[in-house]
C-alpha cells in the first residue's frame, strides 16, 4: 500500500486517482503506523508553505517523514511537497523540513506571468530511475509561484526554463521530488508515477 500523506491539501484525490489508474494499492492517510509500514510514500501538495508546515507539525507528520527518509523508503514529493523538503521557503520565510539543504524561492518579477501555470518541458541534468523512458520532448503541468533551489548542485536532477532556469526535479538517495504535477501530466506523468512505484529507492552513482 502506497501512503499518500494527508495534510489537508487540495490535490490528494487526483494523486490517488492516478495511482489507482495504474493499478496501485494506495491510501490517503495521516496515521503514523500506516505510513511507516508503507513500502512507498508520496507527499503531494498545493498551497502555502507556512500553512502546510503548521499542519505537518501539528499532526506529527514532520517526524514521520524524517523517519521514512531515515529508513530509506522511496519517497516522492510533488509541487509544494518538493519545496517543503528544503530548509526554508521565501514564502513568509517559513522554516521547512530540512531534508535537503536549500530554499524555495519566488520567481523574480519580469520572468513572466506569476504563478507559472501551464505545460513545460524538462531537461535532465543526470539520470534517475523515475525519468526512465520519459520522452525527451515530453511536457509536464506546472502551477506555482515558488520553486525549489537546493544548496547542493548534485541534488538537482532536472531543470525547466520559465524566464529563468529553475530546478524542477530534485532529490538525494531515496528522496525525489517534482515541482510539476505528474498526476495532471497525461501519459508521461503516469509513466513517471509508475517508475516511482517500481523504484527501490536506490540511485546508481553518476
N, CA and C of each residue as an Amber inpcrd file, in Angstrom:
protein
   618
   0.8360000  -1.1980000   0.0000000   0.0000000   0.0000000   0.0000000
   0.8730000   1.2520000   0.0000000   0.7080000   2.0910000  -1.0150000
   1.4320000   3.3510000  -1.0820000   0.7050000   4.3700000  -0.2190000
   1.4340000   5.0060000   0.6780000   0.8280000   6.0070000   1.5550000
   0.9060000   7.3760000   0.8960000  -0.2620000   8.0330000   0.7830000
  -0.3410000   9.4180000   0.3180000  -0.5810000  10.2700000   1.5580000
   0.3660000  11.1310000   1.8860000   0.2830000  11.8690000   3.1360000
  -0.8930000  12.8460000   3.1400000  -1.7080000  12.7370000   4.1570000
  -2.8820000  13.5940000   4.3030000  -2.5340000  14.7650000   5.2180000
  -2.3070000  15.9240000   4.6030000  -2.0780000  17.1110000   5.4200000
  -3.0210000  18.2390000   4.9860000  -4.2480000  17.8150000   4.5990000
  -5.3430000  18.7310000   4.2990000  -5.0860000  19.5600000   3.0520000
  -4.3410000  19.0110000   2.1000000  -4.1110000  19.6800000   0.8290000
  -5.2490000  19.3800000  -0.1410000  -5.2700000  20.1140000  -1.2500000
  -6.4060000  20.0150000  -2.1450000  -6.3040000  18.9890000  -3.2480000
  -5.1020000  18.4770000  -3.5400000  -4.9740000  17.6010000  -4.7000000
  -4.6930000  16.1550000  -4.3450000  -5.0440000  15.7660000  -3.1220000
  -4.7630000  14.3950000  -2.7060000  -5.5110000  13.3830000  -3.5730000
  -6.7590000  13.6810000  -3.8850000  -7.5820000  12.7230000  -4.6410000
  -7.0740000  12.5420000  -6.0560000  -6.5290000  13.5940000  -6.6660000
  -6.0300000  13.4450000  -8.0350000  -4.8180000  12.5120000  -8.0640000
  -3.9840000  12.5790000  -7.0450000  -2.8570000  11.6460000  -6.9540000
  -3.3750000  10.2260000  -6.7280000  -4.3560000  10.0890000  -5.8460000
  -4.9400000   8.7780000  -5.5870000  -5.5390000   8.1910000  -6.8650000
  -6.2730000   9.0030000  -7.6200000  -6.8910000   8.5050000  -8.8580000
  -5.8320000   8.0700000  -9.8670000  -4.7570000   8.8410000  -9.9770000
  -3.6930000   8.4760000 -10.9200000  -3.0670000   7.1420000 -10.5400000
  -2.8130000   6.9320000  -9.2620000  -2.2160000   5.6660000  -8.8190000
  -3.1660000   4.4990000  -9.0280000  -4.4370000   4.7190000  -8.7370000
  -5.4110000   3.6300000  -8.9480000  -5.5440000   3.3140000 -10.4390000
  -5.4400000   4.3230000 -11.2870000  -5.4560000   4.0910000 -12.7320000
  -4.3090000   3.1750000 -13.1370000  -3.1920000   3.2910000 -12.4310000
  -2.0340000   2.4320000 -12.7000000  -2.1530000   1.0650000 -12.0390000
  -3.2430000   0.8480000 -11.3170000  -3.4520000  -0.4360000 -10.6500000
  -2.7340000  -0.5680000  -9.3220000  -2.3600000   0.5740000  -8.7310000
  -1.6130000   0.5600000  -7.4750000  -2.5480000   0.6430000  -6.2730000
  -2.2360000  -0.1160000  -5.2560000  -2.9380000  -0.0330000  -3.9880000
  -2.3900000   1.1810000  -3.2350000  -3.2650000   2.1000000  -2.8660000
  -2.8080000   3.3140000  -2.1980000  -3.8720000   3.7870000  -1.2180000
  -3.4430000   4.6610000  -0.3130000  -4.3790000   5.1840000   0.6820000
  -3.9320000   6.5650000   1.1320000  -4.8850000   7.4800000   1.2180000
  -4.6290000   8.7940000   1.8110000  -4.6990000   8.6350000   3.3190000
  -3.6130000   8.9880000   4.0010000  -3.5780000   8.7090000   5.4340000
  -2.6730000   9.6830000   6.1710000  -2.9900000   9.9070000   7.4240000
  -2.0900000  10.6320000   8.3230000  -1.7200000   9.7490000   9.5210000
  -2.1070000   8.4620000   9.4360000  -1.8280000   7.5170000  10.5160000
  -0.3590000   7.1170000  10.5020000   0.3100000   7.3670000  11.6020000
   1.7450000   7.1330000  11.6890000   2.1200000   5.6890000  11.3550000
   1.4120000   4.7400000  11.9310000   1.7690000   3.3380000  11.7270000
   1.5500000   2.9160000  10.2780000   0.4670000   3.3750000   9.6640000
   0.2300000   3.0510000   8.2550000   1.3480000   3.5940000   7.3770000
   1.7330000   4.8310000   7.6450000   2.7700000   5.4560000   6.8260000
   4.0980000   4.7260000   6.9940000   4.4490000   4.3860000   8.2240000
   5.7390000   3.7420000   8.4680000   5.7870000   2.3050000   7.9550000
   4.6290000   1.6930000   7.7500000   4.5870000   0.3420000   7.1850000
   4.5640000   0.3480000   5.6560000   4.2800000   1.4990000   5.0600000
   4.1230000   1.5720000   3.6080000   5.4640000   1.3710000   2.8940000
   5.4620000   0.6650000   1.7730000   6.7000000   0.4570000   1.0250000
   7.1170000   1.6900000   0.2230000   6.1940000   2.6490000   0.0430000
   6.4720000   3.9020000  -0.6550000   5.5590000   4.9780000  -0.0860000
   6.0560000   6.2140000  -0.1170000   5.2880000   7.3270000   0.4460000
   5.3160000   8.4840000  -0.5490000   4.1510000   9.1160000  -0.7340000
   4.0390000  10.2780000  -1.6170000   3.5260000  11.4660000  -0.8220000
   4.1770000  12.5840000  -0.9950000   3.8150000  13.8310000  -0.3320000
   3.3680000  14.8190000  -1.4130000   2.0740000  14.8130000  -1.7720000
   1.5840000  15.7570000  -2.7720000   1.3650000  17.1160000  -2.1200000
   1.1430000  18.1320000  -2.9160000   0.9510000  19.4060000  -2.2390000
   0.4990000  20.5430000  -3.1220000  -0.3700000  21.3440000  -2.5800000
  -0.7200000  22.6500000  -3.1230000  -0.8700000  23.5770000  -1.9240000
  -0.7820000  24.8760000  -2.1610000  -0.9990000  25.8140000  -1.0730000
   0.2800000  26.5030000  -0.6360000   0.2290000  27.0680000   0.5620000
   1.3320000  27.8680000   1.0920000   2.2160000  27.0390000   2.0030000
   3.5200000  27.2820000   1.9260000   4.4800000  26.5020000   2.7060000
   4.2530000  26.6650000   4.2060000   4.0230000  27.9100000   4.6540000
   3.8460000  28.1490000   6.0850000   2.6680000  27.3950000   6.6580000
   1.5410000  27.4750000   5.9680000   0.3460000  26.7690000   6.4290000
   0.5470000  25.2600000   6.3880000   1.1750000  24.7730000   5.3230000
   1.4240000  23.3370000   5.2160000   2.2980000  22.8550000   6.3740000
   3.3340000  23.6110000   6.7120000   4.2220000  23.2030000   7.7970000
   3.5060000  23.2540000   9.1510000   2.5780000  24.1910000   9.3240000
   1.7920000  24.2250000  10.5610000   1.0150000  22.9320000  10.7310000
   0.3680000  22.4860000   9.6560000  -0.4260000  21.2520000   9.7060000
   0.4880000  20.0500000   9.9100000   1.6080000  20.0330000   9.2020000
   2.5420000  18.9090000   9.3010000   3.0630000  18.7680000  10.7310000
   3.4430000  19.8740000  11.3340000   3.9640000  19.8100000  12.7030000
   2.8710000  19.4700000  13.7060000   1.6950000  20.0730000  13.5300000
   0.6120000  19.8290000  14.4810000   0.1750000  18.3660000  14.4840000
   0.2570000  17.7280000  13.3130000  -0.1660000  16.3280000  13.1980000
   0.9700000  15.3490000  13.4770000   2.1790000  15.8580000  13.6540000
   3.3200000  14.9820000  13.8840000   3.8960000  14.3610000  12.6240000
   3.4170000  14.8300000  11.4590000   3.9060000  14.2430000  10.2150000
   5.3590000  14.6020000   9.9410000   5.8580000  15.6790000  10.5320000
   7.2610000  16.0340000  10.2960000   8.1960000  14.9280000  10.7830000
   7.9440000  14.4120000  11.9720000   8.7950000  13.3330000  12.4910000
   8.5850000  12.0390000  11.7130000   7.3610000  11.8060000  11.2420000
   7.0880000  10.6070000  10.4490000   7.8480000  10.6660000   9.1250000
   7.8090000  11.8290000   8.4730000   8.5170000  11.9780000   7.2030000
  10.0100000  11.7480000   7.3930000  10.5820000  12.3200000   8.4340000
  12.0100000  12.1360000   8.6810000  12.3480000  10.6630000   8.9390000
  11.4500000   9.9590000   9.6100000  11.6830000   8.5460000   9.8810000
  11.5850000   7.7200000   8.5990000  10.6220000   8.0520000   7.7330000
  10.5000000   7.3870000   6.4370000  11.7960000   7.5480000   5.6460000
  12.2940000   8.7780000   5.6030000  13.5240000   9.0460000   4.8630000
  14.6900000   8.2900000   5.4900000  14.7670000   8.2820000   6.8130000
  15.8640000   7.5920000   7.5060000  15.8620000   6.1060000   7.1960000
  14.6830000   5.5300000   7.0150000  14.5600000   4.0960000   6.7380000
  14.8100000   3.7420000   5.2700000  15.1290000   4.7350000   4.4550000
  15.4120000   4.5300000   3.0250000  14.1970000   4.0380000   2.2440000
  13.0060000   4.4150000   2.6890000  11.7840000   4.1120000   1.9520000
  11.6740000   5.0870000   0.7750000  11.3620000   4.6170000  -0.4300000
  11.1900000   5.5390000  -1.5560000  10.1360000   6.6060000  -1.2330000
  10.5100000   7.8590000  -1.4400000   9.6830000   8.9990000  -1.0400000
   9.6040000   9.9800000  -2.2010000   8.3710000  10.3590000  -2.5770000
   8.1470000  11.2970000  -3.6770000   7.4100000  12.5280000  -3.1740000
   7.9880000  13.7000000  -3.4020000   7.3070000  14.9630000  -3.1360000
   6.8040000  15.5590000  -4.4390000   5.6450000  16.2060000  -4.3980000
   5.0510000  16.8140000  -5.5890000   4.7040000  18.2660000  -5.2930000
   5.1550000  19.1820000  -6.1410000   4.8480000  20.6080000  -6.0790000
   5.2490000  21.1860000  -4.7170000   4.3010000  21.5980000  -3.8910000
   4.6530000  22.0870000  -2.5630000   5.3960000  21.0140000  -1.7730000
   5.0950000  19.7570000  -2.0640000   5.7920000  18.6510000  -1.4190000
   7.2680000  18.6000000  -1.7650000   7.6670000  19.2550000  -2.8630000
   9.0880000  19.3930000  -3.1800000   9.7000000  20.5450000  -2.3910000
   8.9640000  21.6450000  -2.3150000   9.5020000  22.8470000  -1.6660000
   9.7450000  22.6500000  -0.1710000   8.8170000  21.9870000   0.5130000
   8.9560000  21.8770000   1.9680000   9.9890000  20.8340000   2.3880000
  10.5440000  20.0880000   1.4220000  11.6580000  19.2100000   1.7570000
  12.9210000  20.0090000   2.0690000  12.9530000  21.2650000   1.6190000
  14.1310000  22.1050000   1.7990000  14.1590000  22.7170000   3.1970000
  15.1930000  23.4930000   3.4630000  15.3680000  24.0640000   4.8010000
  14.3480000  25.1390000   5.1130000  14.0070000  25.9530000   4.1080000
  13.0710000  27.0490000   4.3320000  12.4740000  27.5100000   3.0180000
  11.4560000  28.3670000   3.1270000  10.8110000  28.9400000   1.9580000
  10.7770000  30.4520000   2.0890000  10.9710000  31.1350000   0.9670000
  10.8160000  32.5860000   0.9610000   9.3850000  33.0050000   1.2550000
   8.4530000  32.0870000   1.0740000   7.0440000  32.3890000   1.3310000
   6.8510000  32.5620000   2.8400000   6.7860000  33.8000000   3.2810000
   6.6750000  34.1360000   4.7090000   7.8690000  33.6410000   5.5250000
   8.9940000  33.4090000   4.8340000  10.2190000  32.9260000   5.4990000
   9.9210000  31.6990000   6.3770000   9.1300000  30.7960000   5.8430000
   8.6900000  29.6250000   6.6000000   9.8090000  28.6040000   6.7450000
  10.1300000  28.1760000   7.9670000  11.0640000  27.0580000   8.1410000
  10.3970000  25.7650000   7.6810000  11.1630000  24.9390000   6.9640000
  10.5900000  23.7120000   6.4020000  11.2800000  22.4880000   7.0040000
  11.2650000  21.3710000   6.3050000  11.6990000  20.1050000   6.8900000
  13.2160000  19.9440000   6.9510000  13.9340000  20.5670000   6.0340000
  15.3840000  20.4670000   6.0620000  15.9360000  19.1060000   5.6720000
  15.1750000  18.3290000   4.9250000  15.6750000  17.0320000   4.4680000
  16.7270000  17.2300000   3.3780000  16.5270000  18.2250000   2.5460000
  17.5210000  18.6660000   1.5860000  17.8820000  20.1170000   1.9190000
  19.1570000  20.4370000   1.9060000  19.5590000  21.8070000   2.1870000
  19.1560000  22.7100000   1.0220000  18.6520000  23.8940000   1.3440000
  18.2780000  24.8260000   0.2990000  17.0430000  25.6050000   0.6700000
  16.5160000  26.3540000  -0.2950000  15.4100000  27.2640000  -0.0340000
  14.4570000  27.2800000  -1.2190000  13.1750000  27.3910000  -0.9530000
  12.2000000  27.6090000  -2.0030000  12.1470000  29.1030000  -2.2950000
  12.3530000  29.4660000  -3.5520000  12.4480000  30.8690000  -3.9590000
  11.2510000  31.2680000  -4.8010000  10.8660000  32.5400000  -4.6940000
   9.7950000  33.0670000  -5.5340000  10.3910000  33.4870000  -6.8760000
   9.6220000  33.2750000  -7.9380000  10.0630000  33.7680000  -9.2370000
  10.2800000  35.2740000  -9.1650000  11.3710000  35.7720000  -9.7220000
  11.5860000  37.2190000  -9.7280000  10.5980000  37.9150000 -10.6600000
  10.3060000  39.1640000 -10.3650000   9.4320000  39.9390000 -11.2360000
  10.0390000  40.0180000 -12.6330000   9.1590000  39.9530000 -13.6300000
   9.6040000  40.1120000 -15.0050000   9.8570000  38.8310000 -15.7570000
   9.7950000  37.6730000 -15.0700000  10.0650000  36.4260000 -15.7930000
   8.8730000  35.9860000 -16.6500000   7.7230000  36.4850000 -16.3200000
   6.5010000  36.0640000 -16.9870000   5.3610000  36.1390000 -15.9920000
   4.2190000  35.6360000 -16.4000000   3.0670000  35.6590000 -15.5040000
   3.3270000  34.7570000 -14.2980000   3.0290000  35.2690000 -13.1140000
   3.1670000  34.5030000 -11.8770000   1.7770000  34.3980000 -11.2350000
   1.3020000  33.2010000 -10.9060000   2.0560000  31.9330000 -10.9290000
   2.3570000  31.4150000 -12.3330000   3.4450000  30.6890000 -12.4220000
   3.7670000  29.9290000 -13.6200000   2.7360000  28.8200000 -13.7280000
   1.9530000  28.8440000 -14.8020000   0.8650000  27.8730000 -14.9410000
   0.8160000  27.3860000 -16.3760000   0.9920000  26.0850000 -16.5510000
   0.9150000  25.5270000 -17.8900000   1.9150000  24.4120000 -18.1010000
   2.1160000  24.0830000 -19.3810000   2.9160000  22.9240000 -19.7580000
   4.3160000  23.3630000 -20.1770000   5.3120000  22.6670000 -19.6500000
   6.7020000  22.9470000 -19.9960000   7.4940000  21.6510000 -20.0720000
   8.5490000  21.6900000 -20.8740000   9.4280000  20.5190000 -20.9240000
  10.4040000  20.5500000 -19.7510000  11.1050000  19.4510000 -19.5800000
  12.1090000  19.3540000 -18.5300000  13.4100000  18.8830000 -19.1590000
  14.5240000  19.3490000 -18.6130000  15.8400000  18.9960000 -19.1460000
  16.6260000  18.2860000 -18.0550000  16.7980000  16.9710000 -18.1730000
  17.5480000  16.2340000 -17.1420000  18.9980000  16.7030000 -17.0560000
  19.4980000  16.7990000 -15.8270000  20.9110000  17.0750000 -15.5950000
  21.6670000  15.7930000 -15.2660000  20.9320000  14.7910000 -14.8290000
  21.5190000  13.4750000 -14.5940000  20.4090000  12.4420000 -14.6860000
  20.7910000  11.2060000 -14.8310000  19.7910000  10.1440000 -14.9350000
  19.1920000   9.8530000 -13.5620000  17.9770000   9.3750000 -13.5830000
  17.3110000   8.9570000 -12.3480000  16.2400000   7.9380000 -12.7210000
  16.0170000   6.9210000 -11.8790000  15.0330000   5.8870000 -12.2120000
  13.6360000   6.4200000 -12.5050000  13.2070000   7.5150000 -11.8820000
  11.8310000   7.9710000 -12.1560000  11.7120000   8.6040000 -13.5410000
  12.8300000   8.9230000 -14.1630000  12.7970000   9.5100000 -15.5080000
  13.0310000   8.4730000 -16.5990000  13.1570000   7.2240000 -16.2200000
  13.4140000   6.1470000 -17.1820000  12.2960000   6.0770000 -18.2210000
  12.6650000   6.1480000 -19.5030000  11.7000000   6.0130000 -20.5850000
  10.8960000   7.2610000 -20.8840000  11.1180000   8.3440000 -20.1510000
  10.3820000   9.5790000 -20.4090000  10.8260000  10.1730000 -21.7450000
   9.8790000  10.5400000 -22.5830000  10.1650000  11.1420000 -23.8830000
  10.8990000  12.4700000 -23.6820000  12.0470000  12.6690000 -24.3240000
  12.7740000  13.9350000 -24.1800000  11.9450000  15.1570000 -24.5520000
  10.9110000  14.9570000 -25.3780000  10.0550000  16.0780000 -25.7850000
   8.8080000  16.2000000 -24.9110000   8.7010000  15.3750000 -23.8880000
   7.5090000  15.3820000 -23.0410000   7.3800000  16.7090000 -22.3010000
   6.1260000  17.1220000 -22.0860000   5.8520000  18.3110000 -21.2930000
   5.0180000  17.9220000 -20.0770000   5.2150000  18.6630000 -19.0010000
   4.5580000  18.3820000 -17.7330000   3.8440000  19.6410000 -17.2410000
   2.8220000  19.4270000 -16.4140000   1.9700000  20.5340000 -15.9920000
   2.4720000  21.1740000 -14.7010000   2.6680000  22.4820000 -14.7620000
   3.1420000  23.2680000 -13.6260000   2.0780000  24.2640000 -13.1830000
   2.0070000  24.5230000 -11.8800000   1.2510000  25.6580000 -11.3560000
   1.8900000  26.0420000 -10.0220000   2.6600000  27.1390000 -10.0300000
   3.4220000  27.5050000  -8.8300000   4.0050000  28.9050000  -8.9700000
   4.2400000  29.5360000  -7.8200000   4.9130000  30.8380000  -7.7600000
   6.3110000  30.7200000  -7.1690000   6.5840000  29.6010000  -6.4960000
   7.8710000  29.3450000  -5.8680000   8.4630000  28.0780000  -6.4720000
   9.7670000  27.9460000  -6.3850000  10.4300000  26.7690000  -6.9380000
  11.5620000  26.3440000  -6.0020000  11.9250000  25.0780000  -6.0010000
  12.9790000  24.5960000  -5.1020000  14.3560000  24.9850000  -5.6090000
  15.2210000  25.3970000  -4.6880000  16.5910000  25.7480000  -5.0350000
  17.5410000  25.0800000  -4.0390000  17.9070000  23.8250000  -4.2910000
  18.8100000  23.1280000  -3.3720000  20.1830000  23.7890000  -3.3000000
  20.8150000  23.7150000  -2.1540000  22.1560000  24.2710000  -1.9870000
  23.2050000  23.4490000  -2.7390000  22.9710000  22.1430000  -2.8270000
  23.9250000  21.2490000  -3.4820000  23.5100000  21.0100000  -4.9260000
  24.4140000  21.3140000  -5.8480000  24.1030000  21.1220000  -7.2540000
  23.7660000  19.6840000  -7.5970000  24.3670000  18.7390000  -6.8770000
  24.1240000  17.3270000  -7.1690000  22.7140000  16.8820000  -6.7750000
  21.9750000  17.7160000  -6.0460000  20.5930000  17.3900000  -5.7000000
  19.6090000  17.8110000  -6.7870000  20.1030000  18.4810000  -7.8250000
  19.2540000  18.8840000  -8.9500000  19.2860000  17.7800000 -10.0050000
  18.1170000  17.2420000 -10.3280000  18.0120000  16.1420000 -11.2900000
  17.5840000  16.6380000 -12.6600000  16.7020000  17.6340000 -12.6980000
  16.2580000  18.2060000 -13.9750000  15.8640000  19.6600000 -13.7600000
  15.8660000  20.4030000 -14.8690000  15.5220000  21.8260000 -14.8330000
  14.4580000  22.1530000 -15.8700000  13.8170000  23.2980000 -15.6820000
  12.8520000  23.8450000 -16.6310000  13.1560000  25.3300000 -16.8040000
  12.8850000  25.8440000 -17.9840000  13.0440000  27.2710000 -18.2400000
  11.6930000  27.9680000 -18.2060000  11.6110000  29.0160000 -17.4010000
  10.4550000  29.9110000 -17.4020000  10.9810000  31.3130000 -17.0580000
  11.5660000  31.9530000 -18.0550000  12.2280000  33.2230000 -17.8110000
  13.5960000  33.0340000 -17.1880000  13.6930000  32.1050000 -16.2700000
  14.9570000  31.6650000 -15.6820000  14.9730000  30.1400000 -15.7300000
  16.1530000  29.5730000 -15.5720000  16.2690000  28.1250000 -15.4480000
  16.1380000  27.7710000 -13.9720000  15.1950000  26.8930000 -13.6490000
  14.9960000  26.5270000 -12.2450000  14.9120000  25.0040000 -12.0900000
  15.3040000  24.4760000 -10.9220000  15.2040000  23.0380000 -10.6890000
  13.7360000  22.5940000 -10.6520000  13.4140000  21.5640000 -11.4180000
  12.0460000  21.0540000 -11.4270000  11.9590000  19.6150000 -10.9280000
  13.1010000  18.9190000 -10.8630000  13.1760000  17.6080000 -10.2140000
  14.4130000  17.6400000  -9.3310000  14.2130000  17.3330000  -8.0590000
  15.3280000  17.3400000  -7.1040000  15.3140000  16.0310000  -6.3240000
  16.4180000  15.7150000  -5.6800000  16.4080000  14.5150000  -4.8600000
  17.7970000  14.0970000  -4.4170000  17.7870000  13.1730000  -3.4920000
  19.0170000  12.5830000  -2.9750000  18.6490000  11.2350000  -2.3690000
  19.4080000  10.2110000  -2.7040000  19.1340000   8.8970000  -2.1320000
  17.7230000   8.4340000  -2.4460000  16.9810000   8.0670000  -1.4180000
  15.6280000   7.5390000  -1.5980000  14.5670000   8.6240000  -1.7240000
  14.9900000   9.8820000  -1.7290000  14.0580000  11.0120000  -1.8200000
  14.1400000  11.6390000  -3.2070000  12.9780000  11.8410000  -3.8220000
  12.9150000  12.5390000  -5.0990000  11.6500000  13.3950000  -5.0900000
  11.6890000  14.5150000  -5.8070000  10.5290000  15.4160000  -5.7960000
  10.4510000  16.1730000  -7.1080000   9.2190000  16.4430000  -7.5320000
   8.9760000  17.1900000  -8.7650000   8.2120000  18.4680000  -8.4420000
   8.6200000  19.5770000  -9.0850000   7.8570000  20.8100000  -8.9220000
   6.5620000  20.7460000  -9.7290000   6.5600000  20.0100000 -10.8130000
   5.3530000  19.8430000 -11.6330000   4.4610000  18.7560000 -11.0470000
   3.2750000  18.6290000 -11.6300000   2.2750000  17.6590000 -11.1700000
   2.2220000  16.4700000 -12.1320000   2.9050000  15.3720000 -11.8360000
   2.8240000  14.2210000 -12.7370000   1.4060000  13.6590000 -12.8400000
   0.6370000  13.7770000 -11.7610000  -0.7300000  13.2400000 -11.7750000
  -1.6560000  14.0110000 -12.7060000  -1.2080000  15.1820000 -13.1770000
  -2.0000000  16.0030000 -14.0980000  -1.3060000  16.1590000 -15.4420000
  -0.3230000  15.3010000 -15.7210000   0.5360000  15.4680000 -16.8950000
   0.3980000  14.3600000 -17.9220000  -0.7950000  13.7930000 -18.0340000
  -1.0570000  12.8260000 -19.0790000  -0.2260000  11.5560000 -18.9790000
   0.0090000  10.9400000 -20.1450000   0.6510000   9.6220000 -20.1680000
   2.0840000   9.6660000 -19.6370000   2.8080000  10.7480000 -19.9160000
   4.1860000  10.8220000 -19.4360000   4.2410000  11.0210000 -17.9250000
   3.2810000  11.7540000 -17.3880000   3.1890000  11.8810000 -15.9400000
   2.8700000  10.5490000 -15.2830000   1.9820000   9.7940000 -15.9090000
   1.6510000   8.4700000 -15.3810000   2.8550000   7.5370000 -15.4420000
   3.6550000   7.6600000 -16.5030000   4.8640000   6.8430000 -16.6060000
   5.8280000   7.2010000 -15.4780000   5.9680000   8.4800000 -15.1910000
   6.8400000   8.8880000 -14.0980000   6.3590000   8.3040000 -12.7720000
   5.0430000   8.3530000 -12.5420000   4.4950000   7.7750000 -11.3080000
   4.7130000   6.2640000 -11.2670000   4.5420000   5.6000000 -12.4140000
   4.7840000   4.1520000 -12.4530000   6.2500000   3.8600000 -12.1430000
   7.1470000   4.6770000 -12.7020000   8.5630000   4.4920000 -12.4100000
   8.8270000   4.6120000 -10.9160000   8.1730000   5.5800000 -10.2770000
   8.3470000   5.7170000  -8.8360000   7.8300000   4.4790000  -8.1100000
   6.6740000   3.9780000  -8.5450000   6.0940000   2.8050000  -7.8880000
   6.9540000   1.5550000  -8.0570000   7.7660000   1.5260000  -9.1060000
   8.6690000   0.3900000  -9.3430000  10.0480000   0.6010000  -8.7250000
  10.3160000   1.7960000  -8.2560000  11.6520000   2.1640000  -7.7920000
  11.9320000   1.5890000  -6.4000000  13.1560000   1.1040000  -6.1990000
  13.5330000   0.5610000  -4.8920000  14.2170000   1.5840000  -3.9940000
  14.2910000   2.8280000  -4.4490000  14.8900000   3.8680000  -3.6300000
  16.3880000   4.0210000  -3.8070000  16.9450000   3.2500000  -4.6990000
  18.3910000   3.3240000  -4.9290000  18.6740000   4.1070000  -6.1950000
  19.8040000   4.7960000  -6.1990000  20.2330000   5.5700000  -7.3520000
  21.6550000   5.1750000  -7.6730000  21.8990000   4.8080000  -8.9440000
  23.2430000   4.4330000  -9.3450000  24.1460000   5.6510000  -9.3230000
  25.4060000   5.4750000  -8.9620000  26.3470000   6.6020000  -8.9890000
  26.4350000   7.2050000 -10.3910000  26.5830000   8.5150000 -10.4460000
  26.6800000   9.1920000 -11.7440000  27.9770000   8.8010000 -12.4490000
